[in-house]
Amino acid sequence: GIMNAAKLGVCQPTAGSGFEMDAIASVVIGGSSLSGGEGTVLGTVIGAAIIGGTSAILGCLLCGMADYLWNYPRVMLIFWFVCAIVLAGVRLAGREETNTPA
């Protein structure tokens, strides 16, 4: 929003419309919990880099795809990232439980 207004010299109220899913996905992939209380700024920046990079790659691969179909590959990609993060957390928690002395 701010960068767009600075570049164009005008501000549109709908300029950031459609970026909500990217923002939420960046935060979740970065390690923040949707219920709150966890996460770091660095994790969010890494999540934003992943979302930005995958959006660029998907944009190149899916040129000419209809706009209404564009969200399906992105949602599936985000789903697989979140599944991988959750599985990594479960495995890490399992390792910590087995390494604690009784």
Number of C-alpha atoms within 10 A of each C-alpha: 13 12 9 13 12 10 10 9 9 9 14 9 7 8 12 11 9 9 10 10 13 18 14 16 24 23 22 21 25 24 21 20 12 11 6 7 8 9 15 13 12 11 17 21 15 17 24 21 14 18 22 14 12 15 17 12 11 15 13 10 10 13 9 9 10 8 7 7 10 16 11 10 13 18 14 11 16 21 14 12 17 17 13 13 16 14 12 12 12 12 12 11 12 11 11 10 11 9 9 7 5 5
